[in-house]
Amino acid sequence: MQRYRGNICPIIQLELEKAKRVADGWKPTWNFDDEYAIFSVTNGTGTYIVNLAQKICDCRKWGLTGIPCCHVIACMWYHKKEPEDFVS
């Protein structure tokens, strides 16, 4: 672990990379809130609500694990932010 140069544990980084690959298939739509934080994210078959200000996604993965899910990552990319900055 002393030789590792990343800011996030390697196993967590692998999980984040998997979520990034899946996030390409999700399309975020801003819901016109004042904080610019509430989005609905869809892939054509499913829809989830993401609140970036409160760190909440309807799938609950982000809240349970502290690792942003693919829905949240799609919203972060919409804002031009890096998912690594949002890992607990």
Secondary structure as GFF3:
##gff-version 3
##sequence-region A 1 88
A	DSSP	alpha_helix	10	23	.	.	.	ID=ss1
A	DSSP	beta_strand	27	30	.	.	.	ID=ss2
A	DSSP	beta_strand	38	42	.	.	.	ID=ss3
A	DSSP	beta_strand	47	51	.	.	.	ID=ss4
A	DSSP	beta_strand	56	57	.	.	.	ID=ss5
A	DSSP	alpha_helix	61	65	.	.	.	ID=ss6
A	DSSP	alpha_helix	70	78	.	.	.	ID=ss7
A	DSSP	three_ten_helix	83	86	.	.	.	ID=ss8
###
